[in-house]
Amino acid sequence: MVGKATAERFHDALPGIKGKTLVRGAETLLTKFLLAEGSVLPLHDHPYEQTGYLISGRLRLTVGGESFEAGPGDSWCIARGVAHRADVLEDSVALELFSPPREDYAKWLDSEDLA
């Protein structure tokens, strides 16, 4: 499967957080997030390994009780079942890969984005 760059159609995930699934494979799903300054991804955990890369902006990530500030070019990997949260310190853009694919985010994949 190949994802093609098209007009961006993002979906509301939480207040101030929008997502768009870019491509899905048998074992992974890649999503782009737009995060507004001041928004919060509350503490949660899930059965997916989550690997992220911050394209722009600044986040405070708390993973397994440890916090760190992420800036452009920083990345992270969160193991399945580990509690985590994010505080958006300035408008940000992030890419995140989930394995196995998240079915709730798979619905954000627009068929016209695929070749």
Phi, psi and omega in degrees: 000139178236129175268132180255140176292125180222182173305132187278124178243100182264155181242144179289124175261310178210167176306123178083001181232121179239147180225156175217124176281127184270318181199152179228137174243188180293328185242351184220163176216130182250126183233142174255133180241139170251123186237123182276141177310134179090348179283160184226132167264108187295161179304129180199170172218165181202168183274027181243139166285137186231117179245129185232160178219127180269116180282313181209160178097200183207132180231152165252113179259137174240118184232120179058033178087354178254133182253147172208154177267132178250137175237179182308130180093348178281155181219168183206160173221124183247121181291157177304137175079001180269127180293137180207160178209166177220135172249125184271112185274335172204161180313132188221157173230128181225150170251138177223139180249131180242137176221127355294170181302140176278120179294327180292333177268340179300329180292346178276000181276118181270126184300330180286353177274355186254148177250000000 
